[in-house]
Amino acid sequence: MSTNKDLDTKIIEAIERISRAQKILLWDKAKLYGLTPLQTQILMFIEESKPENANITNLSLELGVSQPTISDSVKSLINKELIEATVWEKNRHFKILKLTDKGKEILKKLENWNYYLKKPLMDMNEEEKVRVFDFLLKYVVALRNDKTLYFVKACPLCRYFLEKKPNEYYCKLFNMDLKIKDLRINCPDFEEAIVVVK
């Protein structure tokens, strides 16, 4: 067996291992409340989204799962009274998904599902974490730009984002200066920037 894998492959393998641990931890916690990991991710997505974004199409894009599979999980969550589908007031032909009080209560109980992923980070210094976050954010944005990821609500892809100079940014929506550690990978106020092709 060769130990001379290139660094790119090792980085991808490390991310995959973290992703695997994340799935296992989420599954273990979700089972306690009679949920599948997908149902749990749907609840989290609805909580983190603007009302108009909480729909079957966006869930399918965000979670990388077919619309029929999302629809089945949504029906199950409606039957469990954790979410409800309502007609959006701005477009009567459009249904949005909302958490019920029971759904909010379940999410509160699931809140610390990722504790064991965060625990090792507590021992790392802030500067090291900022470097890692900067790298991961750039990687996620590059994957979105290559269309490997479809639904990324990260600051650098947002119409309100402005890079003033390296490592100094500005949010036009909130009129505030931002450092790398302030940037978001999953912003509820995200609006995709319009790319002008020259």
Helices and strands as residue ranges (DSSP letters): H 7-31, H 37-48, G 51-53, H 56-63, H 67-79, E 83-88, E 91-99, H 101-110, H 115-118, G 119-123, H 126-145, G 155-157, E 161-165, E 168-171, E 176-178, G 180-182
